[in-house]
Amino acid sequence: MLLRFRLGLADLAATSFACSPLQEAVLSLRMWTHPGRYPHTAAFEAMRPAFEALPQAPLLRALVASNKYVPDFLTPRPSTPFPEFRAELALVRAFDPARLAGELALAFLPHDRALPPLLAERADRPAALIAELADALDAYWTHVLEPAWWPRARSVLHADIVHRSRVLAERGTAGLFADLDPRLHWSEGTLTIDMPGTGELDVRLDRQGLALLPTCFARGAITAIGPDLSPSVSYPARGQGNLSGPADPPPAPHALEQLLGAPKARLLALLQEPAATTELARRLGVTPGAVSQHLAVLHATRLVTRARHGRLVLYARSPLADRLLGP
C-alpha cells in the first residue's frame, strides 16, 4: 500500500520526534505472540516468567492480531516529546466507549475475520473493557517492562532521536527521511510510505504536523490511518542490538589506551551512538559511579558532549574524539 502524506511548510515546521513508552509497551506484546521476529528474543525470554505470572497475560496476548496489528486507540500520538507512561495511559482510559467496537473491528476483522474470544465476550461492556485493558497494560508495565527493559530501551530510543536530529541539521528534510527507513520516500512536499498491502491513499496533514517515533518493535516504517487519528510515523530505532544483552565494547586503538588509560579509551570506543551512564555501565560491566567519573574527565577535556533528553543525560563522542578513534 502506498500512503502519501502531503506536508506544507506549516506541517514541516510542526514535525517533531517523540519517544512513547506506551507505544513500546503495546507493540512489545508482539514478542509474546510472534517470538523470534525481533532482535530482542533473549531479553524477553528472560522476562517471560514475570509476564506469565500476570493474571492479565491471556488478555494482553489477545490484543495482537495474527498479522501483528494492535488496536490503534492503544497507541495515541504523544502530546509531548518525552511523555510519562501513565500520562499516556490516561488517554486510553478516557477513550470514548462508543468507538471501541469500530477500533476492534479495524484491527481484527480484515485479517482474522473475528474478534479474539477474550475480547468478544467483553465487547458488550465497552467502558469496562477499556478500563480492564488499561489496568492490564499498567500491570504489564509495572511488573515486566519498567524494572529491566525500559531503562535500556529508553536509552536506545533517545539516542536514536539525537542521531536523527543531527542528520536533520546536517542533511535537511530529504536526508532525514531517507535515513529513517527504506520504506520512506520524500519528494516535493510529499512523504510516501510503502507498506504491506494494496491500494493508495493520500493524507493532507492540515497543519497538524507529523510525529516521528522510534520503536524497537517494527521491522519497517508504520503508521496508523484514520480520520480521527493525529498523523504519526513509527520507524525502527537504531542500536537495537545493544538490547540483547551485554556485549564486548569495540577495541580502542592501543595508542589511545596509552594516552587516556584503558577505561576511558573503552568508553570512547563504546560511544558509537549516544548513551546514558547506566547503559554504558551495563555494557561495560562496571558501576554507574565509575562510568560517571570517567565521563566527567572526558567531558572536561572536550572528548565527549552531553545533553539532556527528558530525564536522561546522553553522552556522545565529540568530533575530536572521532578523529582520535579514526584510522
N, C-alpha and C positions, 0 to 999 in steps of 0.2 A: 504494500500500500504506500502510495506517495502522499505525504501530508505536507502542505506548504503553509508556512507562517509568513504573512505579509507584515513586515516591520517598517513603520515610518520612522522619521527622526525622533519623535517623542517616545516611540517604543524602544528604540535603541538606547536612548538616554536613560530609560527606566529599567533596562535589562540588568540583572544582578545575579550574584551567586548566593546560595543558601545551603545550609547543612541541616538536614531534618532527621533528628533521632527517631521520630515516629515513623517516617518512611522506611528507615533502616530496620526498625522492629517489624513492621508489617511485611516488607519484602523478604526479610530473613526467614519468614515462615516457609519459604520455598526450600530452605535447607532440610526441612523435615519431611517434605513431600516429594522433592526431586533431588535427593542427595547425589553428590558427585558432579553436579553441573557447574559448580563454582569452586574457586581455589581455596576455600576455607573448610573443606570437609574435616580435616583433622581437628581444627579448633572447635567445630560444632559437635563432633563426636565426643570430645571431652566434656561438653556441656549437656550431652544427651541425658544423663541421669537426672540432672536438675529439671530439664524440660519434661521428661516422662513423669516426674513426681508431681507436676502440676495437675490438679483436677480438671483444669480447662484445656489440657493438651488436645483432646479429640476435637473440641470446638475450634481451637486455633488452626488445626490442620484442615478443618472443613472450609476455611476461608480461602484456600488456594484451589483454583480450578485445575483440571487436568492439563491445561495448556499454560499453567503458571500465572494466569490472571488473578488479580485480587480486586474486590470492590473498591472503586475509586474514592468513595467517601471516607475510607480509612486513611487516605494519604492526602489530606488537604495541602494546598500550596502554603509554605511558610510565610508568615507576615513580617518576620524579621530575619536577618541573616543567620543567627545562631539561636533558634528558639529552644526553650526547655521542653522536655518530653511531655510533662503533664499539662503545660500550656497548650500544646498541640492536641493532646488527648481531649482537652476540654472542648475543642471544636467538634470532635467526633461525638462526644456526649450531647452536644447541642444540635446535632443533625436532625432535620425535620423527619419524624417517623413516617409521614405520608409519602416521602420519596424513597423509602427503603426498598420497597418491592421492585421499583424500577432499577435501582442500583444493583440489586442481587440478580435481576434478570439479565442485565447487560453483562455482568461478569460470568455467569454460568450457562445461560440458555443457548447462546450461539454455538458453543462448542460441546458442552456436556448434555444439553437438551433437558436438564432437570437440575433443581437445586440439591445440594447435598442434604441427606436426611436430617442431620442435626440442625440445619438452618431451616429446612422446610417445615419441620414440626414446631418451630418457634415463630414462623413468619406471620401468624395471625396476631401476634403481640409485638408489633414493631418497636414501640418505645422500650419495652422490657428487653428485647433482643439487642437494641443499641447499647443499653446500659450493661448488659451481660458481656457483650463483645468488648466494650471499653474496660470493664473490670478484668477481663481475661488478658487483654494487652497490658494492662497495668501490672498484673501479677507476673506475666512473662518478662516484662522489662525489669522488675524489681528483683526477681529470683534467678533469672537466667542471664540476661544480656548486660545489665548495668554493672554487676560486680567484676566480670572478667573480660567481656567482649567490648563494651562501649568505650572504655578509655583508649584502647588500641585503635579501634575503628575511627573514633573521633579524630585522633592524631593524623591518620591517613587521609581522612576527608578534608580536614583543614589544610593539610599540606598540599593537597590537590588544588584547593582554591588559591593558595599562594602561587602555585605554579601557573595556573590559568590567568591569574591577574597579571603576572609578569609577561605571559605571552600576549595578552591584550595590549599591554603598554608598548611592547616591542614590535608587534606584527599587525595590530589592528583587529577589527572585527572579523575580516575574512580569515586571518591567520588563527584567531581564536576558535572559530567554528571548525576549521579544518583540523585543528589539534584535538578537539573533543572526542570525535568518533568518526570512523569512515562512513557511517550512515548519514552524516550531516553534510549538506552542501549549501554554500552561501553564494548568492549571485544577485546583484542589483536589487537589494532590499527584500529578498525572499530567502527564507531558510527552509530547505526541503529535507524531510526525514524519510528515508527509505526503510519502512518497517515491514515485518511479515504480513501477508495478506494481499488482497487485491483491491483495486479501486484507487481513486484520487480524491483529495479533499483540500479545499483552500480555507484558511482561517485568518481573518483580519483581527489584529490584537486590539485595535481601537483604544490606543493609549494605555493599555494595561501593563505594557512591558512584558518581559519574559524572564521567568525564574529558571536558573540553571543549577541543577542539584547533582553533585557527585553521589554515586551509590556503590556499594560493594556487592549488589545482588542483581545486576543486569549484565547481559553479555553484549549489549549494544544500546544505543540511544533509544529511549522510550518516552512516551508521553500519554497523558490521559486526554481524551477528546470528549467534549460535551458542551452544550450551550450554557450551562451554569458553572463551568469549571474555569478557574483562572489559568492562563496558559503557563505551562512549565515543561521543561525537558530534563529528564534524568539520564545520566551518562555514566559509563564505568569509570570509577576513580583510578588514578594511578597508584602504584605502590602497594597493591593488594597482596603481593607475595609476602610482605612483611607480617601479614596477619596469621600465617600458618604456624608460626612458632619461632623460637629463637633461631637466628641464622648467623653464621660467622661473618663479621664485617669484612668488606673488601680490604685487601692488603694496602698498606700505605708505603710509599717509597721509602727505602732504607735511609736515604739521606734526610728525609723529613722526620723520621723517627729519631735520628741522631740530633736534629735541631730542636725538636719540640718535646721529645720523650714519647715513648710508645703509646701511653693512654691518650694524649692529645692528638697524636697523628691518627690513631684509630678512630677517634671521634670525627675528625675532619673527613676521613675516608667514608665513614658511615653516613655523613650528611649529603648523600647524593640527592635526597629530597628533604625539604624542611621537616623537622620533627620536634616533638616536645621532650622535655627532660625525662619523664617517666618512660616513654617509649624507647629512648636511647639507652636508658639504664637496663630495661628488659632485654634489649637485643645484645647488649654488651655483657650481661650477667653480673652487673655491679649495682651498688646502691644509687638512688637518685641524688643523694648528697654528694657522692664522689663525682658524678657527672656534672652537677651544678658548679663545683669548684673548678673543674677543667674548663667548662663553658665560660665561666667568668673571666678566666685568663685569656681564652681565645677571643672573647668579645672585647676585652681591654686592648688587645693587640690587633684589633680590626680584622681578624681572620674569620669571625662569624658575625652575622647580624641577627637581630631578634625583633619580633613584632608580636603584639597581642592580637589574637583572634578569638572572640568570645571569651571564654575562661582560660584558654590555653595561651601560653607563650611558646611560639615556634622559633627554632633556631635554624639558620641556613648558612651555607658557606658564602663568604664574600668573594668578589672577583679575584682578590689577591690570593685567597686560599685555593680557588680553582686553578690559578696559574702554578701555585706550588705543587698541586697534585697532578698537573698535566704532564704529558710526555716530555 
